[in-house]
Amino acid sequence: MKKLLVQTVFILAVVLLGNHASADGIVSINQINESPVNFDGKEVKLKGIAKNPTRLPLVNLKSYVLEDRSGEITILTESGLPKMNEEITIRAKVNSLAIVKGEALGLTVIELERYEQQQKI
């Protein structure tokens, strides 16, 4: 009986930890672009190549385009801009300005954290 209990607890731990690990996985940019309503208000991890850095000092706005194999998306940041063509992984929050009849309008992706540099291309 004790062996069965230990096995059951082990299986439950694997299932619960496995689901948690998959929730922290990298989301493809295409998934967000195709269904922004599904990600509204949620945090995601994105990985890609940073391109087109933009800084507008008068309004303190910094952004860049993050591109992966599935597409590209504009990222707003309060941190320093990444180097062009640098592969990065970020944790970001996806928001929509409005959702009208199931359609998201005004998609914004705000960088919350930038992880260590993966590799330069």
C-alpha positions, 0 to 999 in steps of 0.5 A, a space after each residue: 500500500 505504501 509503495 502504491 502511495 509513493 508511486 501515485 505521489 510521484 506520478 502526480 508530481 511529474 504531471 504537475 511539474 511537467 505542465 508548469 514547465 510547458 507553460 513557461 515555454 517559448 511562444 511563437 510570434 505567429 501565435 500572438 499575431 494570429 490570436 492576440 485575444 488569447 494572450 491579452 493580459 498574459 505574460 509570455 516568453 519570446 525568443 528571436 532576433 532583435 531588429 529595427 531599434 527605435 528611440 523617441 526621447 521626447 516621449 521616452 519611447 523605446 521599441 524594437 522588432 523581434 523576429 522568429 521563424 514564424 513572424 515578427 512583432 514590435 516590443 516596447 521596452 523601458 530597458 536599453 535597446 538590444 543590439 541589432 541582429 542579436 538573438 534574445 529571449 524575453 519575458 513580456 506582457 501582451 495587451 490589447 487596447 480594446 477587444 471588440 466582438 472578439 477582435 483585438 485592437 491596438 496590440 502592445 507587447 511590453 518587455 518585462 525582463 530580458 534574459 542572457 544573450 543566446 548568440 549573435 548572428 
